[in-house]
Amino acid sequence: MTEEHSFDAVVLGGGLAGMAAANRLAQSGLRTAVLEQGSEEHYLCNSRYTGGVFHTCLRDIMSDENTLRQAIVDATAGFVTDTLAAVIAADGRRAVRWLQDEGVRFMKADVADHRSWMLAPPVIKAPGLNWPGRGGDVLLRTLEANLVKRGGVLVRNTRGRVLLMEENRCSGVIAQQAELEIRFRARAVVIADGGFPGNPEMIKQYICNQPERLKPRNARTARGDGLQMAIAAGADTIGLNRFYGHVLSRDAMTNDKLWPQPYLDALVTAAIVVDPSGARFVDEGRGGVYAVNAIAQLADSLSAAIIFDLAIWDGPGRNGLVPANPHLPDAGGTLLSAADLPQLARKLGMEPGRLLDTVTRYNNALASGTLASLKPALRTSPQRARPIAVAPFYAAPVCAGITTTMGGIKINEHAQALRVDDTPIAGLYAAGGATGGLEGGPEIGYVGGLVKCGVTALRAAEHIVNSGSNREKTS
């Protein structure tokens, strides 16, 4: 059985990017439908799980525009083009203000850092997953209510399958709703389905060989449907081999209290991460997102451990919204301790001499200011890296937790999907986690998922509204 409906615009995905784009379209009088595969009233998606911080490269989103633009370029080593960096830097604050006008509430965290714009109510400072009634959940409820008031529709239990292409432009999407096939005709389609962190086959194709040994730190609902449809329609992709995530306790693979919090990034940047032989394999100074991608590339991504001492455990170990100290052991995560490094190595099943040599080289390089001479080099400041010298010594076996993918559909400054020759596909847009080219690259630079969602959603919607081919509404 087949049905057919007509709209001015169709949005694929009911997360932050999709609901923001749909509301901006409906604000301007365009008849808009959001297709959401989840059937529940409060369907699961990463936007419900979010920590809720709007930032740009871990800087206050209201900072000077040029400062933010340069931070994006620097964090990604130029992978993000200056044009797209300028878009994020310029429109991040506008996205936050627009959300405020929609009735979304923000608060400032109780620490002086990039968390000046956090969704309210805030996430619970406790291990595990605690999303109902929190910032991301309330945000989506608010935007859904606004969309309905504006005459838009949210169609649940409906999964996009094929983009309709006519005369080199996108003219809608064929979707599946249980046994029913529905053709949604539209003058523009916005793909906002969150990338592919919930698709093990695509993770294996693009990111690592053992997707089953990564811990999904996400709702597992973003399966790359939009990306695959866009590729079939001629869209180019960029940066598919990088992901955003955090270093988690290895026990998170079987203990739900250990994801999405606490994560162990603060321990990573203060100490060292070693492979099963006791050798370092990653530049810890580049941060947890960089380290988690390196862990995923190991022959066995469940074989790494963080090595640190009492001073690190009682210092950086207490940093973060849900710090490793004391939440890691309290939630059942493995924390090995020993009076000396050889004993710790034996508990890890490592050759004691190798681990002792690794720590000694690290401590000597830190003391002499020659961290860059280590292999791999450690690019950090002495204030961030700490010596591993105060007994007892600790080891935390870890795994790679994947939150979302960084790469996706290549877009321009209007969030239009681009072909390989960089020409836009008329009528086709991408927003949020479905996009590529806004973070990642060789440095695996993290820009900010929420700001990326908000900015690309508004850009896509406003380009559709302002496009001459979309001013004539459907009846």
N, C-alpha and C positions, 0 to 999 in steps of 0.2 A: 504494500500500500504506500502511496506517495501523496504528500501534500505540498502546497506551494504558498509562500507568503512573501510580501514585498515590504521593504523598509528603506529608509534613506541610508542607514548604516547598520551593519551587524558587527558585533564585538564578540570575539571568541575568548572566553575566560572571565570568571567573576571575581578575580582577586582585585587588589588595589589598582593595578594598571587598567584592567578592563572596566571596573566600575567608575573610575575617574574619567576615562575616555567617554564612556556612555553618558555620564551625567553632563559632561561639558558639551557633548553633541545635543543632548536633549534640552539643555539650557538655551541653545541657539535655535530651537524649534525643529530640529531634525528628528524624525520618527526612528527610534533606535531600539534594537533588540540585543540583549546579551545572552549568548548561548553558554550554559554552564553544565559540565558533565555530571556534577554532583547532584544527587536527588534530595538530600536532606535539607531541612530549613537552614541550618547553619553548616552548609557543605564545607568539607575540609579543603584547605589550600594553604600555601605558605604564608599568605597574608594574615591568616588567623593565628599562625604560630609566631609571628614576628616579635622580636624584642622591642620594636617600635621606635627606634632612634633614627631620625632624619638628620643625616650628616653628609658631608662631602669629603672624602679622604680623611676621615676622622677629625675633621675641622667643623666648627660651628657653621651651619648652613647659611647663616646671615653674614658671614665674613665678607670682606671685600671681594668683589667679582674677579678682579685680576689675580688676586692671591689664590682663589679657589681654582681658577683656570690653570694656573701654573702648577698647583698641587696635583691636579689630575694628570697633566702632561708628565710631571716628574715621577709620580707614583707608577705610571704605566710605561715609563721610558719612551714616551712618544708613540706608543701603540694606539692610544686614543688620539685621533686627529685634533688639531687645534680648533677646527670648526665645531666638532662635537663636544670638546671640552668646554668651549665657550658657551654652548647651549646649556649644558648642565650647570655651569657656574652662574649663568645669568638667570636661569629659570627655577633653580632649586628653591629660592626664597618665595618666588611667586607660587610655586606648587603648594608650599606650606600655607601661605596666606589664603589660597583658594580653598584648601581643605578646611581651614578655620571658618571661612565663610559658609561652607557646607555644614557646619555644626560639629566638625571633628575637634576634639579637645586635646590640647597638648599640656605638658608640664616640663619643668626643668629637673634634671636628676640632682641628687644631693651631693654631687661631686663636681669639681670645676674642670670639665673637659668638654669633649665634643657633644655630650648628651644634653645640650641646651633645649632641644626640641624632641621630646619623647611623647609618644601617644599615651593618653590617659584613658582609663586607669592603667598604671604601669604593670609590667610583668611581675609576678610574685618572685621574691628573692629566695627561691628554694630549688632544690634539684628536681629534675623531671620536667614534664610538659604540663603547663598550667595556663591554657589559653581561654577557656570560657569566661566571658565577661571582662576580659582584658582589652588592652588597646586595639589590637588588630581585629579582634572579633567585633568590638563596638564600632570601629571604623566601617567595616563592611555592612553591618546592620544599618548604620546611618546612611551610607551611600545607596543602599538598596531602597530604603524608604524614600529618599530624595528622587531616585529614578522613577519609582512608581508614581509619585506626585506629579512628575513632569510628563507622564504619559508613556514612559519607556516600559519595556517588558524584560523581565529576567526569566528565561526559559530553562528550567532545570532538567536534569536527566537527558541532556542533549549534547552529543559529541560531534564536532565537525569532522568531516571525512575527506571532502574534495572541494577545492576552490573552483568556482565557475569562472571560466575565462572566455571572453568574447572580444574579438578584434583587438587582441593584445592588452586588454584591461580586465581587471577582476570585477565581476558583476554579481558576486554572491558566493554562497557556500552550500554544499549538500551535507546535511547532518543526519545523524541517526538518533532516534528516540525510541528505545526498546526495539520493537519490530517495525516501527514506522520510519520511512525515509522522508525527510522534509527538505525541500529546496527553499532556501532563504535568498530571495533576490534582493540586491542592494547596490547602491551606487558606490559604496566603499565598504571594505572589510578591514577591521583592526584585529590582528593576531596578538592576543595578550594572555596566552595560556601557560606562561611560566617556564618555558624551556623544557629540558628533558631529564631532570634529576630523578624522576620516578620511572625511567625506562632503562632497565639493566642492559638490554641489547645495544642501545645507543651509547650508553656509558662505555661498554666494552669496545664499541666501534671507534669512539672518539677520544676517550679519556684514559682508561686503564684496562688491563687484561683480566682483572679479577673483581668485577663489580659486586660480587656476592661477599667480598671481604671489605667493602666499605660500609659504614653505618649510615643509613639514610637519616639525615637530620632534617627531615622535611615531611610534608604530608603525603608524599608518594603519589600525588594525583597529576603532576605535570609530566606528561609522557611523550612530549615532542610532537604531538599531532600537528600543531601549527607549523613547526619547522619543516616537517616532512611535506605538508601540503604546499608550503611556499617554495621549497626546492622543486617540487613537481611542476609548479607554475613558472619556473625560470628564475627564482630569486637566488642571489649569491649568499654565502655564509662567511662568517669570520670568527676566529678564536674558539672553535668548538672543543679544544683540548684542555681548557682550564675550567676550574670550578671554584665556587666560594664555599668554604666550610671551616670547621674548627677541629683541633686535635682533642680527641676524647679519650677517656679511659677505655682500654680494650674490653672491659666488662660491659660497656654500653651495648655491645653486640647481643647481649642476653639479658641485660638489666635496664629496664625502661626508666629507672630513676636517674640514670646517668646520661640522658640526652633530653632535650638539647643542651641542658645545663647540668653540671658544671663543665665548662671546657677548660683546657689546660694550656692555653696559648701564653699566659703570663709566665708559666714555668719554662716553656720553650724558649722564649726570648731572653730569659735570665740565665739559662743553663745550657745544656747540650742534649741533643737527641742522637741515639746510637742505633746501629743495626744489630743483627744477632751476633756478629763477631765482636761487638764492642767498639766499632769505629763510627766516627761522625760521617754523615752523608749529605747534610744540608746546611746552608747558611741560616742558622737560627735567628740571626739579627734581622732578617727580612720579615719576620713575623709569622704568626700562626697560619695565615692563609697560604703563604708561600710554603711553609713546612708541611701543611696537610696535603698539598699537591705532590710534594716529594715523597711523602710516606705512601701515597697511593701508587707511586711508580716503583716501589720496591718489588722484588720477586715475590715476597710475601708481605703484604701490607699490614699483616697482624703480627709483625715481628720486631717492631721498633719500641724503644723505651726512652723516657726522659730521665736523665741522671742529674741529681741536684743534692744540696746539703741542707742542714738545719736552718742556716741563715736565709737561704732562698725560700725554703718552705714557710718560714715565719715572716718573710718580707714580701716579695712578689707573689708568693703563694696565696696571699690574702687579698690580692687585687682582683677586681671584677665585680659584676653584679651578684654572681653566685660563685665566689672564689673556691678554688680547689681545696684550700685549707679553711674550714674543716670539712667541707661538703663532700669531697671525694671519698674519704674513708667512711664518713657517716652514711653515705648512700650505698655503700657496699663495693666501692671501687678498690682494686688492689693497689696497695702502697707498701712496697718492700723496703725494709730498713736494715742497716748493718752498722757495726762499729767501725768498719774500714771498707775500702773499695774492693779488695780481693774477696772478702766475704760476700759483698753485694753481688759481685760478678758471679759467684758460684750459685747464688739464689736465682739468678737470671739464666743460668746454664751457659755462661760465657767463660772464656779462658781468662783467668784473673789478670794475667800480665798485660793482656791487650787493653782491657778497660782501664787499668791503672795508667798505662802509657798514654792513652787518649786523654784522660783527665789531667795528667801531668803536663802534657803539651799545651792543652787549653789554658791551664792556670799560668804557665810560664809566659805564654803569648799575651795573656791578659795583663800580667804584671809588667811586661816589657813594652806594651803598646804595639805589639806586632800581630794582632789578630788577623790582619789581612794576609799574613804569610801562611796561615794554616791551610790545610787542604781537606775539605773545601774552605775557602776564605770565609772569615766571619766579619761582615760589614755592620758594625754597630759601635756604640759609644761605651766607654768604660763605666758610665753611670747606669747603663742598661744591663750589660753583661755582668755577672757576679762570679767570683771564684767559688770553686767547689772544694771547700777546705774544712768545714766545721762539722764534726761528727755529732749525731749519726748521719750517715749518708742514705739517700733515698733513690728508689727507682719506681717509676710509674709506667707500666706497660700501656701502650696506646694503640689507637686505631684512627683511621681517617674518617671524619664525619662530613658527609656532603650535604650542604644546605640547598644550593641551587647551582645551575650551570652559568658560566660567565659569557660564553659565546652564543651565537645564534644568527638570526637574519640580519644581513647587512642593511643599514639604514642611512639616510641623509639627515640633515638638520630638521626636516619636517616629519621625521619618523616614517617616511615612505620606504617600502621595500625596494632594494636595488638589484638590478641584474649584474652579471659579471662585468659588463662594460660601464657600470655605475649609472646607468639610466634608470629612472624610477619606473616601477610597474604601476600604471595608472589604476587607482582604486584600491591598492593594497598597501597596508600599513602594519607596523609592528611596534609594540610597546612593552616596557618592563622586561621580565626575564626572557622573553622570546627574542630579544634583540641581541646583536653582537656588535663589537667595536667600541663599547663604552667602558670596558674594564678588561683586565686580563693581560695578555701579551707575555713576553718572556719574563718580565718581572712579576707577573701575576698580580698586577696592581688592583687593589680593591677601591672602588670609588664610592659605592653606597647603593644598595639595592632599592631602598625605598625612594630615594631621590631620583634614581633612574626610572622607576615606575611612574612617579608623579609627573616628571618633566616630559617624558616621551608620550604619556597619555594625553596631556594637554596639547602638546605639539601636534600629534596626529589628529586629534579632534578639531583643532582650530584650522589646520590646513584643509581638512574635509569641508568645514563650514565655509571657508573663504575661497574654495575652489569653484570656479564658475560653473563647472559641470555638475555641481551638487546643489546649486541654489534653487533649482526647481524641485520641489518636494513631491514625493509620491502621495497618492491619494489614500 
